[in-house]
Amino acid sequence: MDSVAELIAEVLADLGVGHAFGVVGSGNFQITNALRTRGVGFVAARHEGGAASMADGYARLSGRPAVLSVHQGCGLTNAITGIGEAAKSRTPLIVLAADTAGSAVRSNFRIDQDALAVSVGAVAERVHSAASAVADVTRAYRTAVEGRRTVVLSLPLDVQAQPAPPYQRLSDPAQPEPFPWVPPFPVRPAQEAVAALAALLASAQRPVFVAGRGARSAGLEISSLAARSGALLATSAVANGLFRHDEFDLGISGGFSTPLTADLIEGADLIVGWGCALNMWTMRHGSLIGEDAVVVQVDDDHSALGAHRPISLGVLGDCAATARDVSEALPSTKPGYRTSTISQKLAQSRWWNDTPTPDLSSDTRIDPRVLSAALDDLLPTERMVSIDSGNFMGYPAAYLRVPDENGFCFTQAFQSVGLGLASGLGAALAQPSRLAVVATGDGGFLMGISELETAVRLGIPLVVVIYDDAAYGAEVHHFGPDADLGAVTFPDTDLAAMATGFGAKGVTVRSVDDLADVKDWLATPQGVLVIDAKIADDGGAWWLAEAFRGH
């Protein structure tokens, strides 16, 4: 091990980082190859923005922090939107960003990388010297994993090139001292908080639990408490699938909710958010909270409690530990909201797939609801669905059902169009036993199309569904027919032909009958299938007006 660049790779490999993604330039060439030689898988993307979203998607669904490797200056700026999405989503991600040497004050690549990272919500760290390299890298890793943060670790070129000090690997049995990182124990809630929540649950008649990103690893504990307290179960969009096999699973709370789900949440007399912000998306600007409902939040981040709305009780604690403690504190099991009538209603119309809607299909365009329901029937149950941003996104989120929380990747924290294909690729690598499905709009697909070559090159089975309305549909419907829409509408484009040029199989769908080619491909899925679905005008997706109230 000759250089600090190699030392950094050695420490990260020892700590157990997952896959790495990036675009290699001169500044990150050595560090990237050092990771590869130490067994860390690497995907060479076609654009740093795509690499950032791949790393984000991988980290969300793998349970391990991902690595993004970029060149100094422009490599980092190219990646910044994907980094911003990861940072706002609290994705454990380590960005290895080469940086100019301290003395290179006139370098074309010189920017304030720390300030750029902080501006999008990431944590700025750097390797300061050869002597501090192990501590610097370990600190960045701990921040990413323990704090669930995206960390931009700047690596000045002159420091990378310095000789590496002696280092004993974590796996070396002769190492006299333990490696300087021990995972922390989960935060246990105060006994008074446990007693207060148990008392609220004991008196509630219609409790509803809403689990979010911070509860993704606590599904069993929250389900057990729900069964004991008579609570119905729902999730935010990012935790979709967490309670999929529970009889009293309501699905997604918020803009994507079915009419039945919305009615049941509105009828709750107690709503408990588990690792969930209870923000305008999840609570429909508060309209899902009944006038007399008591609202509780459980979170291990103190700043999250009451951040988006007033709450009656805030419990500082790990979701799984809190659910276990509260379950033990409950005096008895009660039916609560879990009645046979509710069970029957959910069995009949829990999903949008079972909710009647008018068919807007024409001779040349298919209703996006009809398309989504048909795809749900065709696709295998073991699937991973990744969704881009846009007017279309409620259809795959609501209709393409997933087996559990590791079957859904929802990159919407920055509300950026164009991240879906790349994040879906990363998520696909994290869940290789499932068929990866990417849902995107025509605008998002064309923004991220460079990574279609990456998908074809990787050779993994992948379905890309383009909800193609030849427009930036959200703006079309938000500003209405009286506005000048020339800047947000486009000629109909043969996206299937484009996909074929990249080496994928392209299919154009204008009706249910056109899905026959999709069915044939699914019989023996190989390579990438791109479905250019020409969708009918929906007049603005059902969730869109609600969403734009927050703009």
Number of C-alpha atoms within 10 A of each C-alpha: 13 12 17 27 29 22 25 25 23 23 22 21 20 14 18 13 23 23 25 28 28 29 23 21 15 11 22 25 16 19 25 27 16 20 25 17 13 14 12 20 15 18 18 18 22 18 20 28 26 33 31 37 32 33 37 36 31 32 27 28 21 18 15 18 27 29 32 28 32 34 25 26 20 15 24 28 18 18 23 21 20 26 33 23 25 30 26 17 22 22 28 27 34 32 29 27 24 28 29 25 15 11 8 13 11 8 11 11 15 16 17 10 23 16 12 17 25 15 13 18 19 28 22 19 22 22 22 15 17 20 15 11 23 21 15 18 23 18 17 24 27 19 19 23 21 13 13 18 25 33 31 29 26 23 29 21 20 15 21 27 16 15 16 21 15 10 12 14 15 17 9 8 8 9 12 8 8 8 14 10 12 8 8 8 8 14 16 17 21 13 12 10 18 23 15 16 23 21 15 17 28 20 13 22 19 22 28 29 27 29 33 25 22 23 23 23 15 20 20 15 18 27 21 15 22 26 21 20 29 24 31 27 27 29 28 29 28 24 29 29 24 32 24 18 10 12 16 25 23 26 26 28 27 28 24 25 25 21 13 18 25 21 12 17 29 19 20 25 22 25 28 24 26 32 26 24 25 32 16 19 19 24 21 22 19 17 14 23 21 16 12 10 19 19 22 22 27 29 25 20 15 13 9 17 24 18 12 13 14 13 16 11 18 21 24 22 24 22 29 21 17 30 27 17 20 22 24 14 17 20 12 10 14 18 15 21 25 20 11 10 10 16 15 13 12 17 14 11 16 21 21 19 20 13 12 8 10 8 13 15 21 13 8 11 18 23 22 27 25 21 24 22 19 16 19 17 13 15 18 14 15 16 23 30 27 29 28 30 24 24 25 30 21 22 23 26 23 23 23 25 25 22 18 19 22 23 26 30 29 23 28 21 15 17 12 17 20 26 31 31 34 34 29 34 29 32 31 30 21 23 19 13 11 20 22 26 29 27 27 29 29 25 25 23 27 17 16 20 19 17 23 24 17 19 23 19 15 15 12 18 20 25 27 25 26 27 31 27 25 17 20 22 23 20 17 20 19 15 11 13 9 6 10 11 16 9 10 14 16 13 8 12 14 13 21 20 16 16 23 15 12 19 16 25 22 23 23 19 26 21 19 14 8 13 20 13 16 22 14 10 16 17 11 9 16 15 18 28 26 25 24 24 27 26 26 21 17 18 13 17 19 15 19 20 14 15 15 11 10 10 4
